[in-house]
Amino acid sequence: MPGLELAEVILAVIIGTLAAIVYSLRVLILLERRVASMESNIQKMTQRVLREETIIERMVKKRK
């Protein structure tokens, strides 16, 4: 019987390790989605700034 208990403990450790890996992958995927969303927002903001800059440049050229 002692061998069976050791096997159960080893199996529990293996299952726990696999569960921790799966949870870590889940967290990484969620973080990647957040970063992708932030990158998208930054890209939209830079496009708006670029549009504003071109408008300002046109206005400055017209005044000269």
N, C-alpha and C positions, 0 to 999 in steps of 0.2 A: 503493500500500500504506500510506503513512503515515495516510491518512484512515481506513482500516479499523482501524488500531491505536487511533486516537483514539476511534472509535466504540465499540470494545471497552472502553476505559477508562471512557468515560461510562456505558456499560451496566453495568459492574461497580460503579461508584459508585451508580447508581440502585438496583441490586439490593441492595447493601449497606445503603443508606439504608432501603429497604423492610424488610429483615430487622431492622434496628435498631428500626424503628417497631413491627413485630410483636412483638418481644421485649419492648419497653417496655410494650405493651398487656398482654402476658401477666403481667408483673410487677405492673402496676396491678390486674389482676383478682385475682391472688393476695393482694395487700395489702388489697383491698376485702373479700375473703372473711374475712381475719383480723380486720379491723375489725368486720365484721358479727358474727362469732363473739364478739368481746370485748363488743360492745354487748348481745348476747343474754345473756351471762354476767352483765354488770352489771345488766341488767333482772331476772334471776332473783334476784340477791343483794338488790336493793332490795325486791323482793316479800317475800323472807324477813324482811328487817329490818322492813318494814311490819307483817307478821303478828306478829312478836315485840313490836313497839311496842303493837299493839292488845291483845295478851295482858297486857302490863305495865299498860296503862291500866285494863283491867278489874280487875286485881288491886288496883290502887291505889284504885279507886272502891269496891270491896268492903270495904276496910279502913276507909274513912271511914264 
